Amino acid sequence: MTDEQLLRYSRHILLDALGIEGQKRILGTHALIIGAGGLGSPAALYLASAGVGKITLVDDDTVDFTNLQRQILHTQARVGLAKAVSGKQALAAINPDIEVVPLQQRLSGEALDTLVACVDLVLDCSDNFATRHAINRACVHHKKPLVSGAAIRFDGQISVYDLRRDNSPCYHCLFPEGDEVEEVRCAVMGVFAPLTGIVGSMQAAEALKLAAGIGESLTGRLLLLDALTMEWRTVRFKKDAGCAVCGPNGSGRAGEYLRQSGADREPATGACRLA
């Protein structure tokens, strides 16, 4: 580490559980953040400020005036700009020493699989179940840790699926695909602005712990927050031995999901290139 890095990250280095070695691991980490909105904004800002060496930021949307209530990566001056590009500008202003790769596309199929294969960890900051399940399948296939958060109205949730561990449940174990679920969006239901900050910041905390190899992650625990009463609940869950994704014969283990009809063949736009 350089003298400037030792100074910049000195408050991390002072932590006995983290220290210089943990900070070096953070500097050497490549994190994939899918979604540069309400959750992705605080998550990306904290990962960048903490020194995550490379961040690939993926979002196919552009900055809208209605986003500014909660999506703190973006500014009014950047309304109309691609969120991934706006996010890169914000992160570069905080920490110009890290590499940020902006991707303005909706990842799925082989593009998603290729990108997940070359990162160290994934933060799911998306807003729909189809994307969440696609991310989970790719993380299972490549055994990448996944930090997943969600926020709508006054309700937030977060968990970690450390798929490097054989006994870790995956997202499908907890929320089986195909179950009857209500797909709700902020544009229709609304969302309390600080709630996205709380959940997104916790995603960053879990990601940094995974990167540094410290502490105990939320694997096997789902945290639920009611922001109106500011009460937390914990739901514990285990791996589903018959899971259709992470089970012994699951599609994620075998990579069968890439051969399903409708798989996207869009390339990952060089996001795996070396700095």
C-alpha positions as CSV (number, residue, x, y, z in Angstrom):
1,M,0.0,0.0,0.0
2,T,1.2,3.5,-0.8
3,D,1.5,6.3,1.9
4,E,-1.6,7.9,0.4
5,Q,-3.6,4.7,0.7
6,L,-2.4,4.1,4.3
7,L,-3.7,7.6,5.1
8,R,-7.0,7.3,3.2
9,Y,-7.9,4.0,4.7
10,S,-6.3,4.6,8.2
11,R,-9.6,4.3,10.0
12,H,-10.1,0.8,8.6
13,I,-6.5,-0.1,9.3
14,L,-7.0,0.8,13.0
15,L,-9.7,-1.8,13.3
16,D,-8.1,-5.0,14.8
17,A,-10.4,-7.3,12.9
18,L,-9.6,-5.6,9.6
19,G,-6.1,-4.1,9.6
20,I,-3.7,-3.7,6.7
21,E,-4.3,-7.3,5.4
22,G,-8.0,-6.9,5.3
23,Q,-7.7,-3.5,3.6
24,K,-5.4,-5.1,1.0
25,R,-8.0,-7.7,0.3
26,I,-10.6,-5.0,-0.2
27,L,-8.3,-3.2,-2.6
28,G,-7.9,-6.4,-4.6
29,T,-11.6,-7.1,-4.8
30,H,-13.8,-6.8,-8.0
31,A,-17.4,-6.2,-7.0
32,L,-20.4,-6.4,-9.4
33,I,-23.3,-4.1,-8.5
34,I,-26.4,-4.7,-10.5
35,G,-28.7,-1.7,-10.2
36,A,-27.6,1.9,-9.7
37,G,-30.8,3.1,-8.1
38,G,-32.0,3.5,-4.5
39,L,-30.0,0.5,-3.1
40,G,-27.1,0.6,-5.6
41,S,-26.4,4.2,-4.8
42,P,-25.4,3.9,-1.1
43,A,-23.8,0.5,-1.7
44,A,-21.6,1.8,-4.5
45,L,-20.6,4.9,-2.7
46,Y,-19.5,3.0,0.4
47,L,-17.6,0.4,-1.6
48,A,-15.8,3.1,-3.6
49,S,-14.9,5.1,-0.5
50,A,-13.7,1.9,1.3
51,G,-11.3,1.2,-1.6
52,V,-12.8,-1.8,-3.5
53,G,-10.4,-1.9,-6.3
54,K,-12.8,-2.5,-9.2
55,I,-16.5,-1.9,-9.4
56,T,-18.6,-2.9,-12.3
57,L,-21.9,-0.9,-12.2
58,V,-24.7,-2.2,-14.3
59,D,-28.0,-0.4,-15.0
60,D,-29.9,0.0,-18.3
61,D,-31.9,3.0,-17.2
62,T,-31.3,6.8,-17.3
63,V,-31.5,9.3,-14.5
64,D,-35.0,10.6,-14.0
65,F,-36.1,13.6,-11.9
66,T,-38.2,11.3,-9.7
67,N,-35.1,9.3,-8.8
68,L,-33.5,12.2,-7.0
69,Q,-35.6,11.7,-3.8
70,R,-33.5,8.6,-2.9
71,Q,-30.9,7.7,-5.5
72,I,-28.0,9.6,-4.1
73,L,-25.5,8.6,-6.8
74,H,-27.2,11.0,-9.1
75,T,-27.7,14.8,-9.3
76,Q,-30.3,17.1,-11.0
77,A,-27.6,18.2,-13.4
78,R,-27.3,14.5,-14.6
79,V,-31.0,13.9,-15.3
80,G,-31.2,12.1,-18.6
81,L,-27.7,10.6,-18.4
82,A,-27.3,6.9,-18.2
83,K,-27.3,5.8,-14.5
84,A,-24.2,3.7,-14.9
85,V,-22.3,6.7,-16.4
86,S,-23.7,9.1,-13.8
87,G,-22.7,6.6,-11.1
88,K,-19.1,6.4,-12.4
89,Q,-18.8,10.1,-12.2
90,A,-20.0,10.1,-8.6
91,L,-17.6,7.3,-7.6
92,A,-14.6,8.9,-9.4
93,A,-15.2,12.1,-7.4
94,I,-15.0,10.2,-4.2
95,N,-12.1,7.9,-5.0
96,P,-10.3,8.4,-8.3
97,D,-7.9,5.6,-7.5
98,I,-10.3,2.8,-8.1
99,E,-11.6,1.5,-11.4
100,V,-15.3,1.8,-12.2
101,V,-16.7,0.0,-15.3
102,P,-20.2,1.4,-16.2
103,L,-22.5,-0.9,-18.2
104,Q,-25.7,0.5,-19.6
105,Q,-27.5,-2.8,-20.3
106,R,-29.9,-5.3,-18.7
107,L,-27.9,-8.4,-18.0
108,S,-29.2,-11.8,-18.6
109,G,-28.2,-15.2,-20.1
110,E,-24.6,-15.5,-21.2
111,A,-23.8,-11.8,-20.6
112,L,-24.7,-12.1,-17.0
113,D,-23.0,-15.5,-16.6
114,T,-19.8,-14.2,-18.2
115,L,-19.7,-11.2,-15.9
116,V,-20.4,-13.1,-12.7
117,A,-17.6,-15.5,-13.6
118,C,-14.9,-12.9,-13.4
119,V,-15.9,-10.9,-10.3
120,D,-15.3,-11.7,-6.6
121,L,-18.7,-10.9,-5.3
122,V,-22.1,-9.7,-6.4
123,L,-24.5,-7.1,-5.0
124,D,-28.1,-7.5,-6.2
125,C,-29.7,-4.0,-6.1
126,S,-32.2,-4.8,-8.8
127,D,-36.0,-4.3,-8.5
128,N,-37.6,-7.3,-10.0
129,F,-37.8,-11.1,-9.3
130,A,-36.8,-12.2,-12.8
131,T,-33.5,-10.4,-12.5
132,R,-33.0,-11.6,-8.9
133,H,-33.5,-15.2,-9.9
134,A,-31.2,-14.9,-12.9
135,I,-28.4,-13.4,-10.8
136,N,-28.9,-16.2,-8.2
137,R,-28.5,-18.9,-10.8
138,A,-25.3,-17.4,-12.1
139,C,-23.9,-17.0,-8.6
140,V,-24.7,-20.6,-7.8
141,H,-23.1,-21.8,-11.0
142,H,-19.8,-19.9,-10.3
143,K,-19.9,-20.1,-6.5
144,K,-19.9,-16.4,-6.0
145,P,-21.1,-14.7,-2.8
146,L,-24.3,-12.8,-3.3
147,V,-25.5,-9.9,-1.2
148,S,-29.2,-9.2,-1.9
149,G,-31.4,-6.4,-0.6
150,A,-34.8,-5.0,-1.3
151,A,-36.9,-2.0,-0.2
152,I,-40.5,-0.9,-1.0
153,R,-42.8,1.4,0.9
154,F,-41.5,1.2,4.5
155,D,-40.3,-2.4,4.3
156,G,-36.7,-3.5,3.8
157,Q,-34.9,-6.8,3.7
158,I,-31.4,-8.1,3.3
159,S,-29.6,-11.4,3.3
160,V,-26.3,-13.0,2.1
161,Y,-26.0,-16.2,0.0
162,D,-22.4,-17.2,0.3
163,L,-22.4,-19.8,-2.5
164,R,-18.7,-20.7,-1.9
165,R,-20.0,-22.8,1.0
166,D,-21.7,-26.0,0.1
167,N,-24.2,-25.7,3.0
168,S,-25.3,-22.1,2.1
169,P,-28.9,-21.7,0.9
170,C,-29.4,-19.7,-2.3
171,Y,-32.1,-17.1,-3.1
172,H,-34.3,-19.7,-4.7
173,C,-34.3,-21.7,-1.4
174,L,-35.9,-18.8,0.3
175,F,-38.0,-17.4,-2.6
176,P,-38.8,-20.2,-5.0
177,E,-39.2,-19.1,-8.6
178,G,-42.7,-19.6,-9.8
179,D,-44.4,-19.0,-6.5
180,E,-47.2,-16.6,-6.5
181,V,-45.6,-13.2,-5.5
182,E,-46.7,-9.7,-5.9
183,E,-44.3,-7.7,-8.1
184,V,-44.4,-4.2,-6.7
185,R,-42.4,-1.2,-8.0
186,C,-41.5,2.1,-6.4
187,A,-43.2,4.0,-9.3
188,V,-46.5,2.5,-8.2
189,M,-46.2,1.9,-4.5
190,G,-43.6,4.5,-3.4
191,V,-40.6,4.0,-1.1
192,F,-39.3,5.9,2.0
193,A,-36.1,7.5,0.9
194,P,-33.9,6.7,3.9
195,L,-35.0,3.0,3.8
196,T,-33.0,2.5,0.6
197,G,-30.0,4.1,2.3
198,I,-30.3,1.8,5.3
199,V,-30.6,-1.4,3.2
200,G,-28.0,-0.3,0.6
201,S,-25.5,0.6,3.3
202,M,-26.0,-2.8,5.0
203,Q,-25.3,-4.4,1.6
204,A,-22.1,-2.5,1.4
205,A,-21.2,-3.6,5.0
206,E,-21.8,-7.3,4.2
207,A,-19.9,-7.0,0.9
208,L,-16.9,-5.4,2.6
209,K,-16.9,-8.1,5.3
210,L,-16.9,-10.8,2.6
211,A,-14.1,-9.0,0.7
212,A,-11.9,-8.6,3.8
213,G,-12.7,-12.1,5.1
214,I,-13.9,-10.9,8.5
215,G,-16.9,-11.3,10.8
216,E,-20.0,-13.4,10.2
217,S,-22.2,-12.8,7.2
218,L,-25.9,-12.9,7.0
219,T,-25.8,-16.3,5.4
220,G,-28.9,-18.3,6.5
221,R,-30.5,-15.2,8.0
222,L,-33.0,-12.8,6.5
223,L,-33.3,-9.4,8.2
224,L,-36.6,-7.6,7.8
225,L,-37.1,-3.9,8.7
226,D,-40.3,-2.0,9.3
227,A,-39.1,1.6,9.0
228,L,-42.4,3.0,10.4
229,T,-41.7,1.4,13.8
230,M,-37.9,1.0,13.2
231,E,-38.2,-2.7,14.3
232,W,-36.0,-5.4,12.9
233,R,-36.9,-9.1,12.7
234,T,-34.7,-12.0,11.9
235,V,-35.8,-15.1,9.9
236,R,-33.4,-18.0,9.9
237,F,-33.5,-20.5,7.0
238,K,-31.5,-23.4,5.7
239,K,-30.5,-24.8,2.4
240,D,-33.3,-26.7,0.6
241,A,-31.8,-30.1,-0.3
242,G,-34.3,-30.4,-3.2
243,C,-33.7,-26.8,-4.5
244,A,-34.1,-26.7,-8.3
245,V,-31.2,-24.3,-8.5
246,C,-28.5,-25.1,-5.9
247,G,-29.5,-28.7,-5.1
248,P,-27.3,-31.6,-6.3
249,N,-29.1,-31.8,-9.6
250,G,-30.1,-28.1,-9.8
251,S,-29.9,-26.0,-13.0
252,G,-27.5,-23.6,-11.4
253,R,-25.0,-26.4,-10.4
254,A,-25.0,-27.8,-14.0
255,G,-25.4,-24.5,-15.8
256,E,-28.5,-25.8,-17.5
257,Y,-30.2,-22.4,-17.2
258,L,-27.9,-21.1,-20.0
259,R,-29.6,-23.5,-22.4
260,Q,-33.1,-22.5,-21.6
261,S,-35.1,-20.9,-24.4
262,G,-34.9,-17.1,-24.6
263,A,-31.4,-16.9,-23.0
264,D,-29.9,-13.6,-23.9
265,R,-26.7,-13.8,-26.0
266,E,-25.6,-10.2,-25.5
267,P,-21.9,-9.8,-24.8
268,A,-20.7,-8.4,-21.4
269,T,-19.1,-5.4,-23.2
270,G,-15.6,-6.0,-21.9
271,A,-16.4,-5.6,-18.3
272,C,-14.0,-8.4,-17.4
273,R,-11.0,-6.7,-19.0
274,L,-7.9,-6.1,-16.9
275,A,-7.2,-2.6,-15.7
